[in-house]
Amino acid sequence: MFSVIIYGRNDQHGYNLHKRAAISFNALAEVMSDPDDEILFVDYNTPDDHPTFPEAIADTLTDKAKQHMRILRVRPEQHVHLKSKTHLVALESQSRNVALRRSNPKNRWILYTNTDMLLVPRTEGESLSDILGALPDGFYQIPRFEIPEMLWEAAFDRKDAAGNLAKLRDWSVRFHLNQVVHNFMPMKYDALGDFQAVLREDMFAVHGFDESMILGWHCDSNLAARLALYRGRVDTLMDKAFGYHCDHTRVAAANNKGRKTTMNSHDKYIWNVSSPYIPEQAETWGWPDVKIEEVRLDRDTSYERYVAGLSQAIEPATVPFTNTSVEWHLFDDLTYDLRHTLPFVCDQVLTYPKSTSILVAGCRADFIQRFATAWRGMGFTGPVLVPQEVGLGVDDPAIKGGRFGDLLKRADLFMFEFGLTTQKIDDPVRVGREESLADRRQLKAVERLFRRAASTEAETRPKGRQTPRRCIGVNVIYNRYWPVFTDYISANINPFCAQVLAGIPLAEPVTMKEKVILKFKKKKAS
Amino acid sequence: MAKQGFLKSALAGVGLLRKANAPDFPGIDDPDPENQGTALFRRGRYRMRAGEVENAVKDFDRAIELLPDYAEARVSRAECLDMLGRAEAAQPDYVEARRLWAAERTGAPDRSYIWRQQGRLTFEVESYELALERIKTGSFPHSAVGNALMAHGRPAEALKAYERALKIKDKDPALLALKGEALSAMGRYRSAVDAFSASLKAVPRAPEVLSGRAVAYAALGRIDKANVDWRRQLSALPEHQAAARACVTMRLGAWTEALPELERTIEKAPNDPYWQLYRLTALKRLDRPVEPVDAPSGDWPAPLFALHAGKATPETVLAAATTEGRRMEALFQLERFKDVAETAPPHMIEYAAARNELGR
């Protein structure tokens, strides 16, 4: 019957976003009763190495919310062409249009709202699907009522959607929450963007939201103005449902700088709208030709993929714990426990598109072998690119060999592993093992490839790609490859136990010369 | 999410109420039910805003007595009753208003959106006039008022509204197209063609503007030029707009092309009898066999279905056609194309289709 369209990203947009959003997703699902109903969440421009926002809070969502939710992930690379034109990291019009294009064509209605809204049918037991199903064609809004921050934060149980709606029925009376804020037409009510129910067909006819609105604010009012022209009227649905907003003003959201807030022009996009249509984006709105990944919370989840991949690559431990050490005298010992490290390595890649091509150069054949197995098991369809210069002779259906120079131009992601090529899976770890000649040769080869990849990353990107590629280092903490890796890669400080660092290449590698100068400057200053 | 821009709006509203201490509601004593009913509606809305909700209800009661199909008054009365805590009493009015709007037949889907608007739109006109108290540099309220006036069949007043909008947004292609529609509705077809052409210069593939100019060309007797525009409109209309495409192909008298579009439209809107009727028309024009179709109930267009089924005579059909539009529909189904071409309003599908049939 209807597709709810909302958007956001895995960040901190305003106070206690996680709780607000969980309450809202669960409440929206609670008022759905048609199997075709869907909550389309556009996860816009979350960094590639993060999960989408709903995935990050999935444990707080009800089964019903997970079943109805479809996450459409817009990657940073897909946003990069707009990056220089806006100060915002998530764009409303683009997000909503991406979802509209991909919404269920069986649904008659599109409902635009936000991730902090609860919709309460006035007749208990009635669903929003029932309400919309009985409505004649039109464009409907409802007023937004505010819930004080203390109430939703302290009294709502995220997963008790029905209980939360019941509480709202009670509070609305007890605390006089229901105040309708009228507005100038075509914005029938204030904060109209929290409930605009539109025919899907109408949204296609008017070419969606205006994608030139990239400075934030008023996208909802612009839509209202255009649909008010198109339909002639803006109807109320106040007799059927009330909408409650989880107030979040303790902390200003990123797009709210008080009087200094940058906004789309009020005059241009509301008071000088002269047509419902946007002919200049008639063919392109919602990026019809762009492949947008879809993520589900009720099937093929990241966790399921992770488990599937690792269970193919490593067997369960047979002892209660194993040992390693960060003692100083072991700094040059490059042995590590592969079975312990692989889960942390896989954790670094799981949020990337399944079609990702990863270039892997390593010292240990068993590392590459097991990683390739896990890669396939996690459902990746892109290849594991292993340069022939590494020369380990590992065979796997996922592995594609080739010249390093060629593979550089195909890779979306890099991984360099610095272990001892002679180490076997059950060898002891960090007990003061010396490197053999073969180890040294292999390490040198991988180090050379790493330096080349990191220092030429910008020049070797695949055609059309604009964002820098991430580089993962395996066994690069608290050993001599720690400074080598971080000279080139902007990695955080990670616990030794994880063995893994990752980041994007620095614009300028930190050279030894710079290090000396820095040291000298510091000395002089003190 | 209070918006800074609305601070001014709010203050303007206060100013308006202060200025309007003793507002005038022209037509409040007019014996004409339409004038009196709409004046009562406006006073009711004013009283609502002033907090005199009980008095507002009385105005809406009276307006509905005078004009039982006044959906806007019903919704306003419902809102008042709801505000007074009488939610159950409000419900029937909300329902009835929606029923009334939905029951109105709207303009053809290939024409400008302004012909598809339902209701008296008095609430909208009043609201936009209120907005104009503050918005001095915005064209939107003017064009919205113009559209409402067009829906009311008042193109001369609408034209003035569009011209006010064009003073603010000079040469805007969308406003020029609206001006063209107003001129066309006033019978000033040459000026309409000029306005549409100016609009199309900026946006050459705007389907509804092409349609507007085609209608004006057809009215000027230039069916050849009209057909060129309709062809261009057809090529600009996306596949999913089957209803609009069906209308354009029917105007062109291109029944082979019309048939699949009509069938797709019926899939989406199986309860609209006109699409079924037009499908029967297409089949007949193409000399294809016609399977029996369930005739709709009601006084119209049921007689036209009876005609197709051979169960009604031309005389009975024409007798049942109680409005000018219905008469034109009947004449077209009777294949009296010359009569249609000479007397139908140019915006009707039947008019262009008849002209094209005669041109074969």
Interface residues (C-beta under 8 A of the other chain):
Chain A: R122 L135 P136 D137 G138 N183 F184 M185 P186 D190 A191 G193 E201 F204 A205 W217 H218 A225 A228 L229 Y230 R231 G232 R233 D235 T236 M238 D239 R259 T261 H266 D267 I270 W271 N272 V273 S274 S275 P276 Y277 P279
Chain B: M1 A2 K3 Q4 G5 F6 S9 G13 V75 A78 E79 D82 A87 A90 Q91 Y94 R98 R99 W101 A102 Y113 I114 R116 Q117 Q118 G119 L121 F123 E124 S127 Y128 L130 A131 R134 I135 T137 G138 S139 F140 P141 S143 A144 N147 A148 A151 A165 I168 K169 D172 P173 A174 L175 L178 V203 R205 A206 P238 H240 Q241
